[in-house]
Amino acid sequence: MVRELTVMSREWCHLCHDLVERLLPLAAELGWAVRVLDVDADPVLEAQWDELVPVVLAGETELCHYHLDEAAIRAYCGRFPLESAA
């Protein structure tokens, strides 16, 4: 089972790029994948997230926006321990 964090982002947003750059190694350490969605590519996402980007979501749960909240990411992901490879 792949656990995934989703980042609502914009191509031209420097805060978005900074957040993703910091999130990728953290997610890898915790065993989670990261998917980045460009809100400008989808009118529904743009209407919903517009000025809130970047936003990190786990499913429908908003973990942080504007800046990476490493403690919030760790706390959320820690609720789902990695499965043994055995």
N, CA, C and O atoms as a GROMACS GRO file, in nm:
protein
  344
    1MET      N    1   0.084  -0.118   0.000
    1MET     CA    2   0.000   0.000   0.000
    1MET      C    3   0.089   0.125   0.000
    1MET      O    4   0.174   0.141   0.088
    2VAL      N    5   0.070   0.211  -0.096
    2VAL     CA    6   0.147   0.335  -0.106
    2VAL      C    7   0.073   0.445  -0.031
    2VAL      O    8  -0.043   0.474  -0.060
    3ARG      N    9   0.140   0.503   0.063
    3ARG     CA   10   0.084   0.617   0.135
    3ARG      C   11   0.131   0.743   0.065
    3ARG      O   12   0.248   0.755   0.029
    4GLU      N   13   0.039   0.837   0.046
    4GLU     CA   14   0.071   0.952  -0.039
    4GLU      C   15   0.028   1.084   0.024
    4GLU      O   16  -0.081   1.095   0.080
    5LEU      N   17   0.116   1.181   0.015
    5LEU     CA   18   0.085   1.319   0.050
    5LEU      C   19   0.065   1.395  -0.081
    5LEU      O   20   0.139   1.374  -0.177
    6THR      N   21  -0.033   1.483  -0.084
    6THR     CA   22  -0.061   1.561  -0.204
    6THR      C   23  -0.031   1.708  -0.175
    6THR      O   24  -0.071   1.761  -0.071
    7VAL      N   25   0.039   1.771  -0.267
    7VAL     CA   26   0.067   1.914  -0.254
    7VAL      C   27  -0.012   1.987  -0.361
    7VAL      O   28   0.005   1.962  -0.481
    8MET      N   29  -0.098   2.077  -0.318
    8MET     CA   30  -0.166   2.168  -0.410
    8MET      C   31  -0.069   2.282  -0.435
    8MET      O   32  -0.023   2.348  -0.341
    9SER      N   33  -0.038   2.305  -0.561
    9SER     CA   34   0.075   2.391  -0.596
    9SER      C   35   0.042   2.476  -0.718
    9SER      O   36  -0.062   2.461  -0.781
   10ARG      N   37   0.133   2.564  -0.749
   10ARG     CA   38   0.130   2.642  -0.874
   10ARG      C   39   0.270   2.639  -0.932
   10ARG      O   40   0.368   2.644  -0.858
   11GLU      N   41   0.278   2.632  -1.063
   11GLU     CA   42   0.407   2.624  -1.130
   11GLU      C   43   0.494   2.746  -1.098
   11GLU      O   44   0.615   2.732  -1.080
   12TRP      N   45   0.436   2.863  -1.091
   12TRP     CA   46   0.512   2.987  -1.075
   12TRP      C   47   0.532   3.029  -0.930
   12TRP      O   48   0.586   3.137  -0.905
   13CYS      N   49   0.491   2.947  -0.834
   13CYS     CA   50   0.490   2.982  -0.692
   13CYS      C   51   0.619   2.939  -0.623
   13CYS      O   52   0.645   2.820  -0.609
   14HIS      N   53   0.700   3.035  -0.580
   14HIS     CA   54   0.827   3.000  -0.514
   14HIS      C   55   0.803   2.934  -0.379
   14HIS      O   56   0.881   2.848  -0.339
   15LEU      N   57   0.697   2.972  -0.306
   15LEU     CA   58   0.665   2.903  -0.180
   15LEU      C   59   0.634   2.756  -0.206
   15LEU      O   60   0.671   2.668  -0.127
   16CYS      N   61   0.565   2.730  -0.316
   16CYS     CA   62   0.531   2.592  -0.354
   16CYS      C   63   0.657   2.511  -0.379
   16CYS      O   64   0.672   2.399  -0.329
   17HIS      N   65   0.747   2.567  -0.457
   17HIS     CA   66   0.872   2.496  -0.489
   17HIS      C   67   0.954   2.471  -0.362
   17HIS      O   68   1.010   2.363  -0.344
   18ASP      N   69   0.961   2.572  -0.274
   18ASP     CA   70   1.036   2.556  -0.149
   18ASP      C   71   0.975   2.446  -0.063
   18ASP      O   72   1.047   2.362  -0.008
   19LEU      N   73   0.842   2.445  -0.051
   19LEU     CA   74   0.775   2.345   0.031
   19LEU      C   75   0.800   2.205  -0.024
   19LEU      O   76   0.834   2.114   0.051
   20VAL      N   77   0.783   2.187  -0.154
   20VAL     CA   78   0.803   2.055  -0.215
   20VAL      C   79   0.948   2.009  -0.196
   20VAL      O   80   0.972   1.892  -0.166
   21GLU      N   81   1.043   2.100  -0.213
   21GLU     CA   82   1.185   2.066  -0.197
   21GLU      C   83   1.214   2.016  -0.056
   21GLU      O   84   1.294   1.923  -0.038
   22ARG      N   85   1.151   2.074   0.044
   22ARG     CA   86   1.170   2.032   0.182
   22ARG      C   87   1.088   1.907   0.216
   22ARG      O   88   1.129   1.826   0.299
   23LEU      N   89   0.971   1.893   0.152
   23LEU     CA   90   0.883   1.780   0.181
   23LEU      C   91   0.936   1.648   0.125
   23LEU      O   92   0.922   1.544   0.190
   24LEU      N   93   0.995   1.650   0.007
   24LEU     CA   94   1.037   1.525  -0.059
   24LEU      C   95   1.128   1.439   0.028
   24LEU      O   96   1.099   1.320   0.045
   25PRO      N   97   1.238   1.493   0.085
   25PRO     CA   98   1.321   1.405   0.169
   25PRO      C   99   1.251   1.360   0.297
   25PRO      O  100   1.274   1.248   0.343
   26LEU      N  101   1.167   1.445   0.354
   26LEU     CA  102   1.092   1.408   0.474
   26LEU      C  103   0.996   1.294   0.443
   26LEU      O  104   0.989   1.196   0.518
   27ALA      N  105   0.923   1.306   0.334
   27ALA     CA  106   0.828   1.201   0.295
   27ALA      C  107   0.902   1.069   0.267
   27ALA      O  108   0.855   0.962   0.306
   28ALA      N  109   1.016   1.079   0.200
   28ALA     CA  110   1.094   0.958   0.171
   28ALA      C  111   1.140   0.892   0.301
   28ALA      O  112   1.134   0.770   0.314
   29GLU      N  113   1.185   0.972   0.395
   29GLU     CA  114   1.228   0.918   0.526
   29GLU      C  115   1.113   0.845   0.596
   29GLU      O  116   1.134   0.742   0.660
   30LEU      N  117   0.993   0.900   0.583
   30LEU     CA  118   0.877   0.842   0.650
   30LEU      C  119   0.808   0.732   0.569
   30LEU      O  120   0.716   0.667   0.618
   31GLY      N  121   0.854   0.710   0.445
   31GLY     CA  122   0.799   0.604   0.362
   31GLY      C  123   0.672   0.644   0.287
   31GLY      O  124   0.591   0.558   0.252
   32TRP      N  125   0.655   0.773   0.262
   32TRP     CA  126   0.537   0.824   0.192
   32TRP      C  127   0.578   0.879   0.056
   32TRP      O  128   0.690   0.928   0.039
   33ALA      N  129   0.489   0.869  -0.041
   33ALA     CA  130   0.508   0.929  -0.173
   33ALA      C  131   0.451   1.071  -0.171
   33ALA      O  132   0.370   1.105  -0.085
   34VAL      N  133   0.494   1.152  -0.267
   34VAL     CA  134   0.444   1.289  -0.280
   34VAL      C  135   0.390   1.307  -0.421
   34VAL      O  136   0.458   1.275  -0.519
   35ARG      N  137   0.269   1.359  -0.430
   35ARG     CA  138   0.209   1.393  -0.560
   35ARG      C  139   0.185   1.544  -0.558
   35ARG      O  140   0.128   1.597  -0.463
   36VAL      N  141   0.228   1.611  -0.665
   36VAL     CA  142   0.210   1.756  -0.675
   36VAL      C  143   0.106   1.783  -0.783
   36VAL      O  144   0.119   1.739  -0.897
   37LEU      N  145   0.002   1.858  -0.745
   37LEU     CA  146  -0.104   1.896  -0.839
   37LEU      C  147  -0.099   2.046  -0.862
   37LEU      O  148  -0.096   2.124  -0.767
   38ASP      N  149  -0.099   2.086  -0.989
   38ASP     CA  150  -0.101   2.228  -1.025
   38ASP      C  151  -0.247   2.274  -1.026
   38ASP      O  152  -0.324   2.234  -1.112
   39VAL      N  153  -0.283   2.359  -0.930
   39VAL     CA  154  -0.423   2.401  -0.919
   39VAL      C  155  -0.468   2.481  -1.042
   39VAL      O  156  -0.587   2.484  -1.073
   40ASP      N  157  -0.374   2.544  -1.111
   40ASP     CA  158  -0.409   2.623  -1.229
   40ASP      C  159  -0.451   2.535  -1.348
   40ASP      O  160  -0.508   2.585  -1.445
   41ALA      N  161  -0.424   2.405  -1.339
   41ALA     CA  162  -0.460   2.313  -1.447
   41ALA      C  163  -0.603   2.262  -1.433
   41ALA      O  164  -0.654   2.194  -1.522
   42ASP      N  165  -0.669   2.294  -1.321
   42ASP     CA  166  -0.803   2.243  -1.295
   42ASP      C  167  -0.886   2.353  -1.230
   42ASP      O  168  -0.858   2.392  -1.117
   43PRO      N  169  -0.989   2.405  -1.300
   43PRO     CA  170  -1.069   2.515  -1.247
   43PRO      C  171  -1.132   2.485  -1.110
   43PRO      O  172  -1.148   2.576  -1.028
   44VAL      N  173  -1.168   2.361  -1.085
   44VAL     CA  174  -1.227   2.325  -0.956
   44VAL      C  175  -1.123   2.337  -0.846
   44VAL      O  176  -1.151   2.394  -0.740
   45LEU      N  177  -1.002   2.284  -0.870
   45LEU     CA  178  -0.895   2.296  -0.770
   45LEU      C  179  -0.856   2.442  -0.750
   45LEU      O  180  -0.831   2.485  -0.638
   46GLU      N  181  -0.850   2.516  -0.859
   46GLU     CA  182  -0.813   2.658  -0.848
   46GLU      C  183  -0.915   2.734  -0.763
   46GLU      O  184  -0.876   2.815  -0.679
   47ALA      N  185  -1.041   2.708  -0.784
   47ALA     CA  186  -1.146   2.775  -0.706
   47ALA      C  187  -1.138   2.736  -0.558
   47ALA      O  188  -1.160   2.819  -0.471
   48GLN      N  189  -1.107   2.611  -0.532
   48GLN     CA  190  -1.103   2.563  -0.395
   48GLN      C  191  -0.979   2.611  -0.319
   48GLN      O  192  -0.990   2.652  -0.204
   49TRP      N  193  -0.863   2.607  -0.383
   49TRP     CA  194  -0.737   2.631  -0.312
   49TRP      C  195  -0.674   2.767  -0.341
   49TRP      O  196  -0.592   2.813  -0.262
   50ASP      N  197  -0.708   2.830  -0.449
   50ASP     CA  198  -0.658   2.959  -0.496
   50ASP      C  199  -0.542   3.017  -0.415
   50ASP      O  200  -0.427   2.980  -0.440
   51GLU      N  201  -0.568   3.105  -0.322
   51GLU     CA  202  -0.462   3.175  -0.250
   51GLU      C  203  -0.403   3.096  -0.134
   51GLU      O  204  -0.312   3.145  -0.067
   52LEU      N  205  -0.452   2.976  -0.108
   52LEU     CA  206  -0.400   2.895   0.003
   52LEU      C  207  -0.276   2.815  -0.033
   52LEU      O  208  -0.209   2.762   0.056
   53VAL      N  209  -0.243   2.804  -0.160
   53VAL     CA  210  -0.129   2.721  -0.200
   53VAL      C  211   0.001   2.781  -0.151
   53VAL      O  212   0.014   2.903  -0.141
   54PRO      N  213   0.097   2.697  -0.121
   54PRO     CA  214   0.091   2.552  -0.124
   54PRO      C  215   0.017   2.494  -0.003
   54PRO      O  216   0.019   2.550   0.107
   55VAL      N  217  -0.046   2.382  -0.027
   55VAL     CA  218  -0.119   2.309   0.077
   55VAL      C  219  -0.074   2.163   0.070
   55VAL      O  220  -0.063   2.106  -0.038
   56VAL      N  221  -0.046   2.104   0.186
   56VAL     CA  222  -0.013   1.961   0.193
   56VAL      C  223  -0.134   1.889   0.250
   56VAL      O  224  -0.184   1.923   0.357
   57LEU      N  225  -0.180   1.789   0.176
   57LEU     CA  226  -0.295   1.708   0.215
   57LEU      C  227  -0.256   1.562   0.228
   57LEU      O  228  -0.170   1.511   0.157
   58ALA      N  229  -0.322   1.497   0.322
   58ALA     CA  230  -0.318   1.351   0.331
   58ALA      C  231  -0.463   1.309   0.316
   58ALA      O  232  -0.541   1.315   0.411
   59GLY      N  233  -0.500   1.267   0.194
   59GLY     CA  234  -0.641   1.244   0.165
   59GLY      C  235  -0.713   1.377   0.171
   59GLY      O  236  -0.677   1.470   0.099
   60GLU      N  237  -0.814   1.387   0.256
   60GLU     CA  238  -0.889   1.512   0.273
   60GLU      C  239  -0.836   1.597   0.389
   60GLU      O  240  -0.885   1.707   0.412
   61THR      N  241  -0.738   1.546   0.461
   61THR     CA  242  -0.686   1.614   0.579
   61THR      C  243  -0.578   1.714   0.541
   61THR      O  244  -0.476   1.677   0.483
   62GLU      N  245  -0.601   1.841   0.573
   62GLU     CA  246  -0.501   1.945   0.548
   62GLU      C  247  -0.398   1.942   0.660
   62GLU      O  248  -0.432   1.959   0.777
   63LEU      N  249  -0.272   1.921   0.623
   63LEU     CA  250  -0.165   1.913   0.722
   63LEU      C  251  -0.095   2.047   0.742
   63LEU      O  252  -0.055   2.080   0.854
   64CYS      N  253  -0.080   2.124   0.636
   64CYS     CA  254  -0.020   2.256   0.646
   64CYS      C  255  -0.039   2.330   0.515
   64CYS      O  256  -0.063   2.270   0.410
   65HIS      N  257  -0.027   2.464   0.523
   65HIS     CA  258  -0.027   2.543   0.401
   65HIS      C  259   0.069   2.661   0.417
   65HIS      O  260   0.102   2.701   0.528
   66TYR      N  261   0.111   2.713   0.304
   66TYR     CA  262   0.211   2.820   0.291
   66TYR      C  263   0.352   2.771   0.320
   66TYR      O  264   0.442   2.788   0.237
   67HIS      N  265   0.374   2.712   0.438
   67HIS     CA  266   0.508   2.665   0.474
   67HIS      C  267   0.497   2.524   0.530
   67HIS      O  268   0.395   2.486   0.588
   68LEU      N  269   0.603   2.446   0.511
   68LEU     CA  270   0.605   2.309   0.560
   68LEU      C  271   0.604   2.308   0.713
   68LEU      O  272   0.687   2.374   0.776
   69ASP      N  273   0.511   2.236   0.770
   69ASP     CA  274   0.506   2.214   0.914
   69ASP      C  275   0.554   2.071   0.937
   69ASP      O  276   0.475   1.977   0.937
   70GLU      N  277   0.686   2.057   0.956
   70GLU     CA  278   0.745   1.924   0.969
   70GLU      C  279   0.686   1.847   1.086
   70GLU      O  280   0.664   1.726   1.075
   71ALA      N  281   0.659   1.914   1.195
   71ALA     CA  282   0.602   1.846   1.312
   71ALA      C  283   0.464   1.789   1.280
   71ALA      O  284   0.432   1.677   1.321
   72ALA      N  285   0.383   1.865   1.207
   72ALA     CA  286   0.249   1.817   1.170
   72ALA      C  287   0.258   1.698   1.075
   72ALA      O  288   0.182   1.602   1.088
   73ILE      N  289   0.351   1.703   0.981
   73ILE     CA  290   0.370   1.592   0.887
   73ILE      C  291   0.415   1.467   0.964
   73ILE      O  292   0.360   1.359   0.944
   74ARG      N  293   0.514   1.484   1.050
   74ARG     CA  294   0.563   1.369   1.128
   74ARG      C  295   0.454   1.311   1.218
   74ARG      O  296   0.440   1.189   1.228
   75ALA      N  297   0.378   1.397   1.282
   75ALA     CA  298   0.271   1.350   1.371
   75ALA      C  299   0.166   1.272   1.293
   75ALA      O  300   0.123   1.165   1.337
   76TYR      N  301   0.125   1.324   1.178
   76TYR     CA  302   0.023   1.256   1.099
   76TYR      C  303   0.077   1.123   1.046
   76TYR      O  304   0.014   1.018   1.063
   77CYS      N  305   0.193   1.127   0.982
   77CYS     CA  306   0.248   1.004   0.922
   77CYS      C  307   0.284   0.900   1.026
   77CYS      O  308   0.279   0.780   0.999
   78GLY      N  309   0.320   0.945   1.146
   78GLY     CA  310   0.353   0.853   1.255
   78GLY      C  311   0.235   0.771   1.302
   78GLY      O  312   0.252   0.668   1.368
   79ARG      N  313   0.115   0.814   1.267
   79ARG     CA  314  -0.004   0.738   1.304
   79ARG      C  315  -0.020   0.613   1.217
   79ARG      O  316  -0.104   0.528   1.245
   80PHE      N  317   0.061   0.603   1.111
   80PHE     CA  318   0.052   0.492   1.016
   80PHE      C  319   0.192   0.430   1.004
   80PHE      O  320   0.265   0.462   0.911
   81PRO      N  321   0.227   0.341   1.096
   81PRO     CA  322   0.362   0.284   1.094
   81PRO      C  323   0.391   0.207   0.964
   81PRO      O  324   0.302   0.149   0.902
   82LEU      N  325   0.517   0.209   0.928
   82LEU     CA  326   0.559   0.135   0.808
   82LEU      C  327   0.533  -0.013   0.829
   82LEU      O  328   0.550  -0.066   0.939
   83GLU      N  329   0.491  -0.079   0.723
   83GLU     CA  330   0.467  -0.222   0.731
   83GLU      C  331   0.599  -0.296   0.715
   83GLU      O  332   0.687  -0.252   0.640
   84SER      N  333   0.613  -0.404   0.784
   84SER     CA  334   0.734  -0.486   0.777
   84SER      C  335   0.750  -0.545   0.639
   84SER      O  336   0.652  -0.585   0.575
   85ALA      N  337   0.873  -0.552   0.593
   85ALA     CA  338   0.903  -0.612   0.462
   85ALA      C  339   0.911  -0.764   0.474
   85ALA      O  340   0.932  -0.831   0.373
   86ALA      N  341   0.896  -0.819   0.593
   86ALA     CA  342   0.909  -0.963   0.614
   86ALA      C  343   0.797  -1.042   0.556
   86ALA      O  344   0.796  -1.165   0.567
   0.00000   0.00000   0.00000
